[in-house]
Amino acid sequence: MNLRRHLYLVLFSVSWISVSAQTFTNPLLPLGPDPWSIYKDGYYYYTHTLQDSLVIWKTTNLADLKNAEKKTIFRPPAGTPYSKELWAPEIHFINNKWYTYFAADDGNNNNHRMYVLENESSDPMQGNWTLKGKVGDRSDKWAIDGSVFFHKNKLYMVWAGWEGDINQKQEIYIARMKNPYTIKGRRVKISSPLYDWEKHGDLNDPNNPPHVDVNEGPQILKNPENKLFLIYSASGCWTDFYALGMLTFTGKNLLKPSSWQKNPYPVFKKAPENDVYAPGHNSFFKSPDGTEDWILYHANPQPNQGCGNFRTPRAQKFTWNADGTPNFGVPVKTGIPIPIPSDGK
């Protein structure tokens, strides 16, 4: 009888391990605002905001980030215009080279600009990362959250910026790129805070920026029919109302503001019933077999936790509505088992 009980316990343990290996729970890491990932040659390369440096994680399973190999690829020299407040890094593979885009300043937020590193190695964990310099349009205004994408074989950049030199509101801009480190021509504003849900903030708090109108963190998303969307974060990140908005490309020219139609409601927002607050600054990735679409985002586990170290990276699968728009659903509660991204096996 004892032998039977022992065998049962062994089999139960093996079964639990097998099942658990096929699921994960949010958060993916205990800390990680502004999460980003890219999948290439069987590996996910992940990064997030660390403020003082840029680090890459490498893993075959994004749900297993806690055990991933990681490497610091850049720590800026002191006293440079890009030595402080390194925000929202993104890793891209363009023309057989790796590029990491990030925003940084010299300790004064008014001086935030975008920069890019380049690596010619086939593996971004190897080779040398060199600073190519600042990436900016001729206006040279405050800029953060740069992201690049191809459309009809042309390279574009989208980012959040100020229209002038004063921190009044953050808006979304787009521009053509001559190459991965040079913007071509003028920037074009395609989104400005319009609805009440894009303007949450507290002007009476001296610790917060003196504005509440925020559009930031733009990310391009294409549906299976190659219809183009731009998903962005809205309202102050220091509020629980931080949420995702959406622009739909309805024209023929990406650089024409009227080609972008704004959704009147957020497409992903807080879920108090699931203890998820201020979900935002997202990115997207495909499952290893390419059959599933996933959203990667950060959120707080409790209300009133602001833009600090409570933000953790989370992931969940999303679907598409009948009209071709994305359906992100409701942010999943932490600790709930989620099937890992499909690998086709």
Contacts in CASP RR format, 6 or more apart in sequence:
PFRMAT RR
TARGET T0000
AUTHOR 0000-0000-0000
METHOD contacts of the structure
MODEL  1
MNLRRHLYLVLFSVSWISVSAQTFTNPLLPLGPDPWSIYKDGYYYYTHTL
QDSLVIWKTTNLADLKNAEKKTIFRPPAGTPYSKELWAPEIHFINNKWYT
YFAADDGNNNNHRMYVLENESSDPMQGNWTLKGKVGDRSDKWAIDGSVFF
HKNKLYMVWAGWEGDINQKQEIYIARMKNPYTIKGRRVKISSPLYDWEKH
GDLNDPNNPPHVDVNEGPQILKNPENKLFLIYSASGCWTDFYALGMLTFT
GKNLLKPSSWQKNPYPVFKKAPENDVYAPGHNSFFKSPDGTEDWILYHAN
PQPNQGCGNFRTPRAQKFTWNADGTPNFGVPVKTGIPIPIPSDGK
20 337 0 8 1.000
22 339 0 8 1.000
22 340 0 8 1.000
23 337 0 8 1.000
23 338 0 8 1.000
23 339 0 8 1.000
23 340 0 8 1.000
24 63 0 8 1.000
24 64 0 8 1.000
24 315 0 8 1.000
24 337 0 8 1.000
24 338 0 8 1.000
24 340 0 8 1.000
25 334 0 8 1.000
25 335 0 8 1.000
25 336 0 8 1.000
25 337 0 8 1.000
25 338 0 8 1.000
26 312 0 8 1.000
26 314 0 8 1.000
26 315 0 8 1.000
26 316 0 8 1.000
26 332 0 8 1.000
26 333 0 8 1.000
26 334 0 8 1.000
26 335 0 8 1.000
26 336 0 8 1.000
26 338 0 8 1.000
27 312 0 8 1.000
27 313 0 8 1.000
27 314 0 8 1.000
27 334 0 8 1.000
28 35 0 8 1.000
28 62 0 8 1.000
28 63 0 8 1.000
28 65 0 8 1.000
28 66 0 8 1.000
28 312 0 8 1.000
28 313 0 8 1.000
28 314 0 8 1.000
28 315 0 8 1.000
29 48 0 8 1.000
29 65 0 8 1.000
29 66 0 8 1.000
29 312 0 8 1.000
29 313 0 8 1.000
30 312 0 8 1.000
31 309 0 8 1.000
31 311 0 8 1.000
31 312 0 8 1.000
32 48 0 8 1.000
32 49 0 8 1.000
32 298 0 8 1.000
32 311 0 8 1.000
32 312 0 8 1.000
32 313 0 8 1.000
33 48 0 8 1.000
33 49 0 8 1.000
33 281 0 8 1.000
33 298 0 8 1.000
33 307 0 8 1.000
33 308 0 8 1.000
33 311 0 8 1.000
33 313 0 8 1.000
34 48 0 8 1.000
34 49 0 8 1.000
34 87 0 8 1.000
34 88 0 8 1.000
34 89 0 8 1.000
34 145 0 8 1.000
34 217 0 8 1.000
34 281 0 8 1.000
34 298 0 8 1.000
35 46 0 8 1.000
35 47 0 8 1.000
35 48 0 8 1.000
35 281 0 8 1.000
35 282 0 8 1.000
35 283 0 8 1.000
35 296 0 8 1.000
35 297 0 8 1.000
35 298 0 8 1.000
35 313 0 8 1.000
36 46 0 8 1.000
36 47 0 8 1.000
36 48 0 8 1.000
36 88 0 8 1.000
36 89 0 8 1.000
36 90 0 8 1.000
36 91 0 8 1.000
36 283 0 8 1.000
36 296 0 8 1.000
37 44 0 8 1.000
37 45 0 8 1.000
37 46 0 8 1.000
37 47 0 8 1.000
37 62 0 8 1.000
37 91 0 8 1.000
37 283 0 8 1.000
37 285 0 8 1.000
37 296 0 8 1.000
38 44 0 8 1.000
38 45 0 8 1.000
38 91 0 8 1.000
38 92 0 8 1.000
38 93 0 8 1.000
38 285 0 8 1.000
39 45 0 8 1.000
39 285 0 8 1.000
39 286 0 8 1.000
39 288 0 8 1.000
40 93 0 8 1.000
42 60 0 8 1.000
42 288 0 8 1.000
43 58 0 8 1.000
43 59 0 8 1.000
43 60 0 8 1.000
44 57 0 8 1.000
44 58 0 8 1.000
44 59 0 8 1.000
44 60 0 8 1.000
44 61 0 8 1.000
44 62 0 8 1.000
44 285 0 8 1.000
45 56 0 8 1.000
45 57 0 8 1.000
45 58 0 8 1.000
45 91 0 8 1.000
45 124 0 8 1.000
46 56 0 8 1.000
46 57 0 8 1.000
46 58 0 8 1.000
46 59 0 8 1.000
46 62 0 8 1.000
46 65 0 8 1.000
46 68 0 8 1.000
47 54 0 8 1.000
47 55 0 8 1.000
47 56 0 8 1.000
47 57 0 8 1.000
47 89 0 8 1.000
47 90 0 8 1.000
47 91 0 8 1.000
47 100 0 8 1.000
48 89 0 8 1.000
48 298 0 8 1.000
48 313 0 8 1.000
49 86 0 8 1.000
49 87 0 8 1.000
49 88 0 8 1.000
49 89 0 8 1.000
50 86 0 8 1.000
51 84 0 8 1.000
51 85 0 8 1.000
51 86 0 8 1.000
51 87 0 8 1.000
52 75 0 8 1.000
52 84 0 8 1.000
52 86 0 8 1.000
53 72 0 8 1.000
53 74 0 8 1.000
53 75 0 8 1.000
53 76 0 8 1.000
53 86 0 8 1.000
54 72 0 8 1.000
54 73 0 8 1.000
54 74 0 8 1.000
54 75 0 8 1.000
54 86 0 8 1.000
54 89 0 8 1.000
54 100 0 8 1.000
54 102 0 8 1.000
54 117 0 8 1.000
55 70 0 8 1.000
55 71 0 8 1.000
55 72 0 8 1.000
55 73 0 8 1.000
56 70 0 8 1.000
56 71 0 8 1.000
56 73 0 8 1.000
56 91 0 8 1.000
56 100 0 8 1.000
56 124 0 8 1.000
56 125 0 8 1.000
57 65 0 8 1.000
57 68 0 8 1.000
57 69 0 8 1.000
57 70 0 8 1.000
58 68 0 8 1.000
58 69 0 8 1.000
58 70 0 8 1.000
58 71 0 8 1.000
58 124 0 8 1.000
58 125 0 8 1.000
59 65 0 8 1.000
59 67 0 8 1.000
59 68 0 8 1.000
59 69 0 8 1.000
60 288 0 8 1.000
61 340 0 8 1.000
61 341 0 8 1.000
62 285 0 8 1.000
62 294 0 8 1.000
62 296 0 8 1.000
62 315 0 8 1.000
62 341 0 8 1.000
63 315 0 8 1.000
63 338 0 8 1.000
63 340 0 8 1.000
63 341 0 8 1.000
65 313 0 8 1.000
69 125 0 8 1.000
71 125 0 8 1.000
73 100 0 8 1.000
73 117 0 8 1.000
73 119 0 8 1.000
73 124 0 8 1.000
73 129 0 8 1.000
74 100 0 8 1.000
74 117 0 8 1.000
74 129 0 8 1.000
74 131 0 8 1.000
76 82 0 8 1.000
76 83 0 8 1.000
76 86 0 8 1.000
76 104 0 8 1.000
77 83 0 8 1.000
79 106 0 8 1.000
80 106 0 8 1.000
81 104 0 8 1.000
81 105 0 8 1.000
81 106 0 8 1.000
81 111 0 8 1.000
81 113 0 8 1.000
81 134 0 8 1.000
82 104 0 8 1.000
82 105 0 8 1.000
82 106 0 8 1.000
82 113 0 8 1.000
82 115 0 8 1.000
82 131 0 8 1.000
82 134 0 8 1.000
83 104 0 8 1.000
83 106 0 8 1.000
83 107 0 8 1.000
84 104 0 8 1.000
84 105 0 8 1.000
84 106 0 8 1.000
84 107 0 8 1.000
85 103 0 8 1.000
85 104 0 8 1.000
85 105 0 8 1.000
85 107 0 8 1.000
85 109 0 8 1.000
85 112 0 8 1.000
86 102 0 8 1.000
86 103 0 8 1.000
86 104 0 8 1.000
87 102 0 8 1.000
87 103 0 8 1.000
87 104 0 8 1.000
87 112 0 8 1.000
87 144 0 8 1.000
87 145 0 8 1.000
88 102 0 8 1.000
88 103 0 8 1.000
88 144 0 8 1.000
88 145 0 8 1.000
88 146 0 8 1.000
88 217 0 8 1.000
88 281 0 8 1.000
89 100 0 8 1.000
89 101 0 8 1.000
89 102 0 8 1.000
90 100 0 8 1.000
90 101 0 8 1.000
90 102 0 8 1.000
90 146 0 8 1.000
90 147 0 8 1.000
90 148 0 8 1.000
90 283 0 8 1.000
91 98 0 8 1.000
91 99 0 8 1.000
91 100 0 8 1.000
91 124 0 8 1.000
92 98 0 8 1.000
92 99 0 8 1.000
92 100 0 8 1.000
92 101 0 8 1.000
92 148 0 8 1.000
92 180 0 8 1.000
93 99 0 8 1.000
94 148 0 8 1.000
94 155 0 8 1.000
94 180 0 8 1.000
95 180 0 8 1.000
96 120 0 8 1.000
96 122 0 8 1.000
97 118 0 8 1.000
97 119 0 8 1.000
97 120 0 8 1.000
97 180 0 8 1.000
98 118 0 8 1.000
98 119 0 8 1.000
98 120 0 8 1.000
98 121 0 8 1.000
98 124 0 8 1.000
98 129 0 8 1.000
99 116 0 8 1.000
99 117 0 8 1.000
99 118 0 8 1.000
99 119 0 8 1.000
99 132 0 8 1.000
99 148 0 8 1.000
99 180 0 8 1.000
99 181 0 8 1.000
100 116 0 8 1.000
100 117 0 8 1.000
100 119 0 8 1.000
100 124 0 8 1.000
100 129 0 8 1.000
101 114 0 8 1.000
101 115 0 8 1.000
101 116 0 8 1.000
101 135 0 8 1.000
101 146 0 8 1.000
101 147 0 8 1.000
101 148 0 8 1.000
102 114 0 8 1.000
102 115 0 8 1.000
102 116 0 8 1.000
102 117 0 8 1.000
103 112 0 8 1.000
103 113 0 8 1.000
103 114 0 8 1.000
103 115 0 8 1.000
103 143 0 8 1.000
103 144 0 8 1.000
103 145 0 8 1.000
103 146 0 8 1.000
104 112 0 8 1.000
104 113 0 8 1.000
104 115 0 8 1.000
105 111 0 8 1.000
105 112 0 8 1.000
105 113 0 8 1.000
109 167 0 8 1.000
109 209 0 8 1.000
110 142 0 8 1.000
110 165 0 8 1.000
110 167 0 8 1.000
111 142 0 8 1.000
112 142 0 8 1.000
112 143 0 8 1.000
112 144 0 8 1.000
113 134 0 8 1.000
113 136 0 8 1.000
113 140 0 8 1.000
113 142 0 8 1.000
113 143 0 8 1.000
114 134 0 8 1.000
114 135 0 8 1.000
114 136 0 8 1.000
114 143 0 8 1.000
114 144 0 8 1.000
114 146 0 8 1.000
114 159 0 8 1.000
115 131 0 8 1.000
115 132 0 8 1.000
115 133 0 8 1.000
115 134 0 8 1.000
115 135 0 8 1.000
116 131 0 8 1.000
116 132 0 8 1.000
116 133 0 8 1.000
116 135 0 8 1.000
116 180 0 8 1.000
116 181 0 8 1.000
117 129 0 8 1.000
117 130 0 8 1.000
117 131 0 8 1.000
117 132 0 8 1.000
118 129 0 8 1.000
118 130 0 8 1.000
118 132 0 8 1.000
118 180 0 8 1.000
118 181 0 8 1.000
119 127 0 8 1.000
119 128 0 8 1.000
119 129 0 8 1.000
119 130 0 8 1.000
120 127 0 8 1.000
120 128 0 8 1.000
121 127 0 8 1.000
121 128 0 8 1.000
132 180 0 8 1.000
132 181 0 8 1.000
133 181 0 8 1.000
135 146 0 8 1.000
135 157 0 8 1.000
135 181 0 8 1.000
135 182 0 8 1.000
135 183 0 8 1.000
136 143 0 8 1.000
136 183 0 8 1.000
137 173 0 8 1.000
137 175 0 8 1.000
137 183 0 8 1.000
137 185 0 8 1.000
137 186 0 8 1.000
137 187 0 8 1.000
138 185 0 8 1.000
138 186 0 8 1.000
139 186 0 8 1.000
139 187 0 8 1.000
141 161 0 8 1.000
141 162 0 8 1.000
141 163 0 8 1.000
141 164 0 8 1.000
141 165 0 8 1.000
142 161 0 8 1.000
142 162 0 8 1.000
142 164 0 8 1.000
142 165 0 8 1.000
142 167 0 8 1.000
143 159 0 8 1.000
143 160 0 8 1.000
143 161 0 8 1.000
143 162 0 8 1.000
143 173 0 8 1.000
144 159 0 8 1.000
144 160 0 8 1.000
144 161 0 8 1.000
144 216 0 8 1.000
144 217 0 8 1.000
145 159 0 8 1.000
145 160 0 8 1.000
145 216 0 8 1.000
145 217 0 8 1.000
145 218 0 8 1.000
145 281 0 8 1.000
146 157 0 8 1.000
146 158 0 8 1.000
146 159 0 8 1.000
146 160 0 8 1.000
146 217 0 8 1.000
146 218 0 8 1.000
147 157 0 8 1.000
147 158 0 8 1.000
147 159 0 8 1.000
147 217 0 8 1.000
147 218 0 8 1.000
147 219 0 8 1.000
147 220 0 8 1.000
148 155 0 8 1.000
148 156 0 8 1.000
148 157 0 8 1.000
148 158 0 8 1.000
148 177 0 8 1.000
148 180 0 8 1.000
149 155 0 8 1.000
149 156 0 8 1.000
149 158 0 8 1.000
149 220 0 8 1.000
150 156 0 8 1.000
151 228 0 8 1.000
151 254 0 8 1.000
154 176 0 8 1.000
155 176 0 8 1.000
155 177 0 8 1.000
155 179 0 8 1.000
155 180 0 8 1.000
156 174 0 8 1.000
156 175 0 8 1.000
156 176 0 8 1.000
156 177 0 8 1.000
156 254 0 8 1.000
157 174 0 8 1.000
157 175 0 8 1.000
157 177 0 8 1.000
157 183 0 8 1.000
158 172 0 8 1.000
158 173 0 8 1.000
158 174 0 8 1.000
158 190 0 8 1.000
158 218 0 8 1.000
158 220 0 8 1.000
158 230 0 8 1.000
159 172 0 8 1.000
159 173 0 8 1.000
159 217 0 8 1.000
159 218 0 8 1.000
160 170 0 8 1.000
160 171 0 8 1.000
160 172 0 8 1.000
160 173 0 8 1.000
160 215 0 8 1.000
160 216 0 8 1.000
160 217 0 8 1.000
160 218 0 8 1.000
160 232 0 8 1.000
161 170 0 8 1.000
161 171 0 8 1.000
161 172 0 8 1.000
161 173 0 8 1.000
161 216 0 8 1.000
162 168 0 8 1.000
162 169 0 8 1.000
162 170 0 8 1.000
162 171 0 8 1.000
163 169 0 8 1.000
163 171 0 8 1.000
163 189 0 8 1.000
167 209 0 8 1.000
167 210 0 8 1.000
167 211 0 8 1.000
168 211 0 8 1.000
168 213 0 8 1.000
169 192 0 8 1.000
169 193 0 8 1.000
169 211 0 8 1.000
169 213 0 8 1.000
169 214 0 8 1.000
170 193 0 8 1.000
170 211 0 8 1.000
170 213 0 8 1.000
170 214 0 8 1.000
170 215 0 8 1.000
170 216 0 8 1.000
171 189 0 8 1.000
171 191 0 8 1.000
171 192 0 8 1.000
171 193 0 8 1.000
171 215 0 8 1.000
172 189 0 8 1.000
172 190 0 8 1.000
172 191 0 8 1.000
172 192 0 8 1.000
172 215 0 8 1.000
172 216 0 8 1.000
172 218 0 8 1.000
172 230 0 8 1.000
172 232 0 8 1.000
172 247 0 8 1.000
173 187 0 8 1.000
173 188 0 8 1.000
173 189 0 8 1.000
173 190 0 8 1.000
174 187 0 8 1.000
174 188 0 8 1.000
174 190 0 8 1.000
174 254 0 8 1.000
174 255 0 8 1.000
175 183 0 8 1.000
175 184 0 8 1.000
175 185 0 8 1.000
175 186 0 8 1.000
175 187 0 8 1.000
175 188 0 8 1.000
175 255 0 8 1.000
176 183 0 8 1.000
176 184 0 8 1.000
176 185 0 8 1.000
176 255 0 8 1.000
177 183 0 8 1.000
177 184 0 8 1.000
178 184 0 8 1.000
188 255 0 8 1.000
188 256 0 8 1.000
188 257 0 8 1.000
189 257 0 8 1.000
190 230 0 8 1.000
190 247 0 8 1.000
190 257 0 8 1.000
190 259 0 8 1.000
190 260 0 8 1.000
191 215 0 8 1.000
191 218 0 8 1.000
191 230 0 8 1.000
191 232 0 8 1.000
191 247 0 8 1.000
191 260 0 8 1.000
191 262 0 8 1.000
192 213 0 8 1.000
192 215 0 8 1.000
193 199 0 8 1.000
193 213 0 8 1.000
193 214 0 8 1.000
193 215 0 8 1.000
193 234 0 8 1.000
194 262 0 8 1.000
195 264 0 8 1.000
195 265 0 8 1.000
197 234 0 8 1.000
197 235 0 8 1.000
197 241 0 8 1.000
197 243 0 8 1.000
197 265 0 8 1.000
197 266 0 8 1.000
197 269 0 8 1.000
198 213 0 8 1.000
198 214 0 8 1.000
198 215 0 8 1.000
198 234 0 8 1.000
198 235 0 8 1.000
198 245 0 8 1.000
199 212 0 8 1.000
199 213 0 8 1.000
199 214 0 8 1.000
199 235 0 8 1.000
200 212 0 8 1.000
200 235 0 8 1.000
200 236 0 8 1.000
200 239 0 8 1.000
200 241 0 8 1.000
200 242 0 8 1.000
201 208 0 8 1.000
201 212 0 8 1.000
201 235 0 8 1.000
201 236 0 8 1.000
201 238 0 8 1.000
201 239 0 8 1.000
201 241 0 8 1.000
202 208 0 8 1.000
202 212 0 8 1.000
202 238 0 8 1.000
202 239 0 8 1.000
203 210 0 8 1.000
203 212 0 8 1.000
205 238 0 8 1.000
208 236 0 8 1.000
208 238 0 8 1.000
212 235 0 8 1.000
212 236 0 8 1.000
214 233 0 8 1.000
214 234 0 8 1.000
214 235 0 8 1.000
214 236 0 8 1.000
214 237 0 8 1.000
215 232 0 8 1.000
215 233 0 8 1.000
215 234 0 8 1.000
216 232 0 8 1.000
216 233 0 8 1.000
216 234 0 8 1.000
216 237 0 8 1.000
216 281 0 8 1.000
217 232 0 8 1.000
217 233 0 8 1.000
217 281 0 8 1.000
218 230 0 8 1.000
218 231 0 8 1.000
218 232 0 8 1.000
219 230 0 8 1.000
219 231 0 8 1.000
219 232 0 8 1.000
219 282 0 8 1.000
219 283 0 8 1.000
219 284 0 8 1.000
220 228 0 8 1.000
220 229 0 8 1.000
220 230 0 8 1.000
221 228 0 8 1.000
221 229 0 8 1.000
221 230 0 8 1.000
221 231 0 8 1.000
221 284 0 8 1.000
221 326 0 8 1.000
222 228 0 8 1.000
222 229 0 8 1.000
223 229 0 8 1.000
223 320 0 8 1.000
223 324 0 8 1.000
223 325 0 8 1.000
223 326 0 8 1.000
224 320 0 8 1.000
225 324 0 8 1.000
227 248 0 8 1.000
227 249 0 8 1.000
227 324 0 8 1.000
228 248 0 8 1.000
228 249 0 8 1.000
229 246 0 8 1.000
229 247 0 8 1.000
229 248 0 8 1.000
229 249 0 8 1.000
229 325 0 8 1.000
229 326 0 8 1.000
230 246 0 8 1.000
230 247 0 8 1.000
230 249 0 8 1.000
230 260 0 8 1.000
231 244 0 8 1.000
231 245 0 8 1.000
231 246 0 8 1.000
231 267 0 8 1.000
231 282 0 8 1.000
231 284 0 8 1.000
231 326 0 8 1.000
232 244 0 8 1.000
232 245 0 8 1.000
232 246 0 8 1.000
232 247 0 8 1.000
233 242 0 8 1.000
233 243 0 8 1.000
233 244 0 8 1.000
233 245 0 8 1.000
233 280 0 8 1.000
233 281 0 8 1.000
233 282 0 8 1.000
234 242 0 8 1.000
234 243 0 8 1.000
234 244 0 8 1.000
234 245 0 8 1.000
234 266 0 8 1.000
235 241 0 8 1.000
235 242 0 8 1.000
235 243 0 8 1.000
236 242 0 8 1.000
236 307 0 8 1.000
237 278 0 8 1.000
237 280 0 8 1.000
237 281 0 8 1.000
237 306 0 8 1.000
237 307 0 8 1.000
238 306 0 8 1.000
238 307 0 8 1.000
239 278 0 8 1.000
239 306 0 8 1.000
240 270 0 8 1.000
240 277 0 8 1.000
240 278 0 8 1.000
240 300 0 8 1.000
240 303 0 8 1.000
240 304 0 8 1.000
241 269 0 8 1.000
241 270 0 8 1.000
241 278 0 8 1.000
242 270 0 8 1.000
242 278 0 8 1.000
242 279 0 8 1.000
242 280 0 8 1.000
243 266 0 8 1.000
243 268 0 8 1.000
243 269 0 8 1.000
243 270 0 8 1.000
243 278 0 8 1.000
243 279 0 8 1.000
243 280 0 8 1.000
244 266 0 8 1.000
244 267 0 8 1.000
244 268 0 8 1.000
244 269 0 8 1.000
244 279 0 8 1.000
244 280 0 8 1.000
244 282 0 8 1.000
244 297 0 8 1.000
244 328 0 8 1.000
245 262 0 8 1.000
245 263 0 8 1.000
245 266 0 8 1.000
245 267 0 8 1.000
245 268 0 8 1.000
246 262 0 8 1.000
246 263 0 8 1.000
246 267 0 8 1.000
246 325 0 8 1.000
246 326 0 8 1.000
247 260 0 8 1.000
247 261 0 8 1.000
247 262 0 8 1.000
247 263 0 8 1.000
248 260 0 8 1.000
248 261 0 8 1.000
248 263 0 8 1.000
248 325 0 8 1.000
249 259 0 8 1.000
249 260 0 8 1.000
250 259 0 8 1.000
250 260 0 8 1.000
250 261 0 8 1.000
251 258 0 8 1.000
251 259 0 8 1.000
252 259 0 8 1.000
253 259 0 8 1.000
267 326 0 8 1.000
267 328 0 8 1.000
268 279 0 8 1.000
268 280 0 8 1.000
268 282 0 8 1.000
268 295 0 8 1.000
268 297 0 8 1.000
268 328 0 8 1.000
268 329 0 8 1.000
268 331 0 8 1.000
269 279 0 8 1.000
270 276 0 8 1.000
270 277 0 8 1.000
270 278 0 8 1.000
270 279 0 8 1.000
270 299 0 8 1.000
270 331 0 8 1.000
271 279 0 8 1.000
271 330 0 8 1.000
271 331 0 8 1.000
271 333 0 8 1.000
272 303 0 8 1.000
274 330 0 8 1.000
274 331 0 8 1.000
274 332 0 8 1.000
274 333 0 8 1.000
275 301 0 8 1.000
275 302 0 8 1.000
275 333 0 8 1.000
275 334 0 8 1.000
276 299 0 8 1.000
276 300 0 8 1.000
276 301 0 8 1.000
276 314 0 8 1.000
276 331 0 8 1.000
276 332 0 8 1.000
276 333 0 8 1.000
276 334 0 8 1.000
277 299 0 8 1.000
277 300 0 8 1.000
277 301 0 8 1.000
277 302 0 8 1.000
277 303 0 8 1.000
277 305 0 8 1.000
278 299 0 8 1.000
278 300 0 8 1.000
278 305 0 8 1.000
278 306 0 8 1.000
278 311 0 8 1.000
279 297 0 8 1.000
279 298 0 8 1.000
279 299 0 8 1.000
279 314 0 8 1.000
279 331 0 8 1.000
280 297 0 8 1.000
280 298 0 8 1.000
280 299 0 8 1.000
281 297 0 8 1.000
281 298 0 8 1.000
282 295 0 8 1.000
282 296 0 8 1.000
282 297 0 8 1.000
282 298 0 8 1.000
283 295 0 8 1.000
283 296 0 8 1.000
283 297 0 8 1.000
284 293 0 8 1.000
284 294 0 8 1.000
284 295 0 8 1.000
284 296 0 8 1.000
285 294 0 8 1.000
285 296 0 8 1.000
285 315 0 8 1.000
285 341 0 8 1.000
286 292 0 8 1.000
286 293 0 8 1.000
286 294 0 8 1.000
286 341 0 8 1.000
287 293 0 8 1.000
287 294 0 8 1.000
287 341 0 8 1.000
287 342 0 8 1.000
287 343 0 8 1.000
288 341 0 8 1.000
288 342 0 8 1.000
288 343 0 8 1.000
288 344 0 8 1.000
289 342 0 8 1.000
289 343 0 8 1.000
289 344 0 8 1.000
290 342 0 8 1.000
291 342 0 8 1.000
291 344 0 8 1.000
292 317 0 8 1.000
292 341 0 8 1.000
292 342 0 8 1.000
293 317 0 8 1.000
293 318 0 8 1.000
293 319 0 8 1.000
293 320 0 8 1.000
293 326 0 8 1.000
294 315 0 8 1.000
294 316 0 8 1.000
294 317 0 8 1.000
294 318 0 8 1.000
294 341 0 8 1.000
295 315 0 8 1.000
295 316 0 8 1.000
295 318 0 8 1.000
295 328 0 8 1.000
296 313 0 8 1.000
296 314 0 8 1.000
296 315 0 8 1.000
297 313 0 8 1.000
297 314 0 8 1.000
297 315 0 8 1.000
297 331 0 8 1.000
298 311 0 8 1.000
298 312 0 8 1.000
298 313 0 8 1.000
298 314 0 8 1.000
299 311 0 8 1.000
299 312 0 8 1.000
299 314 0 8 1.000
299 331 0 8 1.000
300 306 0 8 1.000
300 310 0 8 1.000
300 311 0 8 1.000
300 312 0 8 1.000
301 310 0 8 1.000
301 312 0 8 1.000
301 334 0 8 1.000
302 310 0 8 1.000
305 311 0 8 1.000
314 331 0 8 1.000
314 332 0 8 1.000
314 334 0 8 1.000
315 338 0 8 1.000
316 328 0 8 1.000
316 331 0 8 1.000
316 332 0 8 1.000
316 338 0 8 1.000
317 338 0 8 1.000
317 339 0 8 1.000
317 341 0 8 1.000
318 326 0 8 1.000
318 327 0 8 1.000
318 328 0 8 1.000
318 329 0 8 1.000
319 326 0 8 1.000
319 327 0 8 1.000
320 326 0 8 1.000
320 327 0 8 1.000
321 327 0 8 1.000
332 338 0 8 1.000
END
